Amino acid sequence: MPAPASLCTRFNAGTQQALVLLLSQQLADAQFHRADARGTERLWREVAALEIDPERVTALLYGGQDMNDREALRSQDDAWLAQQNAAPRRGWALRNLHLGRPQLPQQRFNRV
């Protein structure tokens, strides 16, 4: 049985990006300008319901761009997408957090 398609990936790329930009702008307004905790929580739940990568939205929120400049946000989002497509996706496994460090040999317990 194939895995269900993501809600957000059902949109074409342009519509998906427009949705991400709109949600990011609404989050910036609710979170930073109005300090609306309920609105912020509702918008983050909407991001989760649409299965949008929260790192994508966070990159837009904290990218240093003017949130009213759609072209700057679009180019920043394009750069984020290109970076995600270029680099292999790593999980949050403990093994990945310790990359570059030598692994200690497995110790076996003495059953005596």
C-alpha positions as CSV (number, residue, x, y, z in Angstrom):
1,M,0.0,0.0,0.0
2,P,1.6,3.3,-1.0
3,A,2.1,6.0,1.5
4,P,-0.5,8.8,1.4
5,A,0.6,11.9,-0.5
6,S,1.3,15.0,1.5
7,L,-1.5,17.6,1.5
8,C,0.9,20.3,0.5
9,T,2.6,18.3,-2.3
10,R,-0.8,17.9,-4.0
11,F,-0.5,21.6,-5.1
12,N,1.8,22.5,-7.9
13,A,5.1,24.2,-7.0
14,G,3.9,27.7,-7.6
15,T,0.7,27.3,-5.5
16,Q,2.6,25.6,-2.8
17,Q,5.2,28.4,-2.6
18,A,2.5,31.0,-2.5
19,L,0.8,29.2,0.4
20,V,4.1,28.9,2.3
21,L,4.8,32.7,1.7
22,L,1.3,33.6,2.8
23,L,1.5,31.5,6.0
24,S,4.9,32.9,6.8
25,Q,3.7,36.5,6.4
26,Q,0.6,35.7,8.6
27,L,2.9,34.1,11.2
28,A,5.2,37.0,11.3
29,D,2.3,39.4,11.8
30,A,0.7,37.2,14.5
31,Q,3.9,36.3,16.3
32,F,6.1,39.3,16.0
33,H,3.8,42.3,15.5
34,R,0.6,41.4,17.5
35,A,2.1,38.9,19.9
36,D,-1.0,36.8,19.4
37,A,-0.4,33.5,21.0
38,R,-3.6,31.9,19.9
39,G,-3.2,33.1,16.3
40,T,0.3,31.9,16.2
41,E,-0.6,28.5,17.5
42,R,-3.5,28.2,15.0
43,L,-1.2,29.1,12.1
44,W,1.5,26.6,13.2
45,R,-1.2,23.9,13.4
46,E,-2.2,24.9,9.9
47,V,1.4,24.5,8.7
48,A,1.4,21.0,10.3
49,A,-1.9,20.0,8.9
50,L,-0.7,20.9,5.4
51,E,2.5,19.0,6.1
52,I,4.7,21.9,5.2
53,D,8.3,21.5,6.5
54,P,8.4,23.8,9.6
55,E,12.1,24.5,8.8
56,R,11.0,26.1,5.5
57,V,8.7,28.5,7.3
58,T,11.3,29.2,10.0
59,A,13.9,30.0,7.4
60,L,11.6,32.6,6.0
61,L,10.6,34.0,9.4
62,Y,14.2,34.4,10.6
63,G,15.9,35.0,7.2
64,G,16.2,38.7,7.7
65,Q,14.0,39.7,4.8
66,D,11.2,42.2,4.9
67,M,8.1,40.1,5.3
68,N,6.1,42.4,3.1
69,D,8.5,42.0,0.1
70,R,7.1,38.9,-1.7
71,E,9.9,38.8,-4.3
72,A,12.6,38.8,-1.6
73,L,10.7,36.0,0.3
74,R,10.3,34.1,-3.0
75,S,14.0,34.2,-3.8
76,Q,14.9,33.2,-0.2
77,D,12.5,30.3,-0.4
78,D,13.9,29.3,-3.8
79,A,17.4,29.3,-2.3
80,W,16.2,27.2,0.7
81,L,14.5,24.7,-1.7
82,A,17.6,24.4,-3.8
83,Q,19.7,23.8,-0.7
84,Q,17.3,21.1,0.4
85,N,17.4,19.4,-3.0
86,A,21.2,19.5,-3.2
87,A,22.0,18.1,0.2
88,P,20.8,14.6,1.3
89,R,18.3,14.9,4.1
90,R,19.5,13.6,7.4
91,G,17.3,12.6,10.3
92,W,17.7,13.6,13.9
93,A,19.1,10.3,14.9
94,L,21.8,10.3,17.6
95,R,24.2,8.8,15.1
96,N,23.8,11.9,12.8
97,L,24.3,14.3,15.7
98,H,27.7,12.9,16.3
99,L,29.1,12.9,12.8
100,G,32.8,13.5,12.6
101,R,33.4,12.1,16.1
102,P,34.9,8.6,16.5
103,Q,32.5,6.0,17.6
104,L,33.3,4.1,20.8
105,P,33.4,0.4,20.5
106,Q,30.4,-1.5,21.8
107,Q,31.0,-2.8,25.3
108,R,29.6,-6.1,26.2
109,F,28.4,-6.8,29.7
110,N,30.0,-9.7,31.5
111,R,27.2,-12.1,32.4
112,V,29.1,-13.6,35.4
